[in-house]
Amino acid sequence: MGTRSVRLDEEAESALAEIIGRTGLSISEAIKNGLIEYQELCRHRSTKSPADFFDTFDLGEGGYSFAPARQAKEAIKTKLKNKRKTA
């Protein structure tokens, strides 16, 4: 079992005081219960993998690329030349 020292702002201190007052729990028990509840919440939220996250983007055909990878350097040069001409 570890001992921790934490700093609480006014809002957190007020919430802790209310929880202790309503439940009769000790400070340690209230914080422990809060951490366990938050752990469960995080477990349910983090069911998505990074691949699931990126699947939400619709980049269309070829994504944001404007040329195949083999032609990328040449395409960038052309794009920069065209940009200078219009500026």
N, C-alpha and C positions, 0 to 999 in steps of 0.2 A: 504494500500500500504506500502510495506516495503522498507527500505533503506539497501543496501548491499555494502560491501567493498570487492573487489576482487583484487588479485595480478595476473598480466598477465606477462607471460614470453615474450621474444622478438618476438617469432613467433606469439603468439596470439595478441600482441600489433600491429604488422605489419599487420596482417589480419584485425583487427578492423579498423586501419587507412585506409586500402584499401577500406573496405566496406563503411566507412563514406564518403570517397572521391568519390566513384562511385555512391552512392545512395543519398547523401545529408542528410541522416538520422542523428539524434543526437546519441551520444554514448548510451544513455539509450534505444532509439528506436531500434538501431542495435542489442544490446544485447538481448532486449525483443524478437525481431523477431527471433533471432537465437535460443533462448530457446524454443520458441513455435514450430519452425521447428524441433528441436531435440526431443521435446516431441512427436510429430507426428511420427517421425522415430522410437522412442522407442516403441510406441504403436503397430506399425506394426511388429516390430521384436519380441516382447514378446508375440506372439500369441501361442507359444508352451508351453505346460504344462510340469512339471517335468517328468511326465510319458512318454510324447512324446520323451523327451531327452533320457531316459533310454531304450526306445524301439529301439534306434539306435544301441545299443550294441548287438552283437550276441554272447552270452555266451555258446550257444549250450545246449545239454542235461544236466541239472543239474548245469549249470553255471560253476563256478570255483571250486565247491565243489568236494572233492574226496571221500566223504562218506555221507550217509544220516545223518541228524542232530542228530538223536538218537544215532548214533555211532561216533559222532565227536570227543569226548575226546579220545576214544580208537584209532581212526584212526590217530589222531595227534601224540599220543605216538608211534605208529608203524612207522609213517612217520619219526619222529625224530630219532628213533633207526636205521632205514635204512640209514638215512643220515649220522649218525655217523660211520656206518660200511663202507660207501663208501669214507668218508673223509680221 
